[in-house]
Amino acid sequence: MNINATLLAQLIMFALFVWFCMKFVWTPIVAALDERKKQIADGLADAERAKQDLELASRRSAEILREAKEKAGEIIGNSEKRASEIVEESKTQAKVEGERIIAGAKAEIDQEVFRAKEQLRTQVSSIALAGAGKILGREIDAKAHSDLLDKLVAEI
Amino acid sequence: MSSEMAHAATEVAHEAAHTSGEYIKHHLQNLTYGQLPDGSWGIAHSAAEAKAMGFWALNLDTFFMSLLLGGIIMFLFRRVATTIVTGAPGGLQNFCEWAIEFVDSSVRGSFTAKNNMVAPLALTIFFWVFMMNLMDLIPIDWVPLLMSSLGVPFFKVVPSTDPNATFGMAIGVFMLVVYYSVKMKGFGGFMGELTLQPFGKWGMPVNFLLEGVNLIAKPISLALRLFGNMYAGEMIFILIALMGGAWAGFSLGGVTLFGSQILLSLGWAIFHILIVTLQAFIFMTLTVVYMDMAHQEHH
């Protein structure tokens, strides 16, 4: 319980311990703690950034999807239009073709009729000649009366 | 040396015959090394001898215990500091990190200036004082008995019950306070702080008296608070231990005393865990506050 030189010894020890603590304990440990704090902060920042990136990417993918859908719809629309156009076109073509065929057939029929008439006319003239020959009782000179007969044929 | 051994042997032999007063005195006596009355240097064997040694004597028990405890703390912290990893910390590193962060937040809470020395100072104080106080929880007879069987007459195992230890630290803090006061405010500023307030320049003597008391009170209160608490705590342990010492055969009184010694030491020891920590914390916090005041400009 006496005050003695222990006081000085304690004072010196105190100073040494504080110095040691400051130099060899506090600085490295606090440096390590700061380093870890920085790592954690960096990690969190990275996570935040990744989250933003993810959001951006998902937004972009959604947009791309939407665009693709739009484009697909457009393509389908176009092709439908084109198909109906083709149908329409072929319909008109068919109609034209049909009309053409009908016209051709009609012309042929006309021609046939004309030819039949022609034939008929020649036959009628020959029959008329034969009839007239019979009636006159003699041979009509076909040659002599051919111009007359031709006139007759033209009249029929 | 042989006379010392013989003396120690008689100490042990007479242990049983000690009166309560002698028992208490024996427990409160430091192992003092100094100049004996015959002029040679050696260990004092009685309180009177230790007192007669005057200032130039060393309390070996206080000295070695505080050196050992401070050394253990510094060794543990140093080991962590050399093997520290920034990844997931292991057990000891985790504890040291908790300690550092606890001290760091305490310092941040009450120290506003910038000084890289204050936090390590606070850390050293807290753990050193804590360890020294913690020695109070070792059953009080163990270490003195062990030591007297080794031929050492006295051994006080709690350094903070020695005013030399507490005053040594408090004076260290005081020197830092004065140093940083002068460094931050200049010598004139420090002197002005001591003499020009609270009553202005016409009340200089009164100011100096008031501020001087205020300044001196810091280390004294710091040292005496810790010393007083630990000394009183140890004294109560000694008094409780005396109850069992009154054992004299299986009588009702003897058994009651013995039982109450066990219960009371247990209770007091549990309560003392609080005191041990609290006193270390108070010493640390007040040091930080004093250092903060040293860095503050008063106008």
Interface residues (C-beta under 8 A of the other chain):
Chain A: M1 N2 I3 N4 A5 T6 L7 L8 A9 Q10 L11 M13 F14 A15 F17 V18 F20 C21 M22 F24 V25 W26 P28 I29 V30 A32 L33 E35 R36 Q39
Chain B: L28 Q29 N30 T32 G34 A47 A50 K51 M53 G54 F55 W56 A57 L58 N59 T62 F63 S66 L67 G70 I73 M74 F77 R78 V80 A81 T82 I84 V85 T86 G87 C96 E97 I100 E101 D104 N116 M117 A119 P120 L121 L123 T124 W128 P159 D162 P163 N164 A165 F167 G168 M169 I171 G172
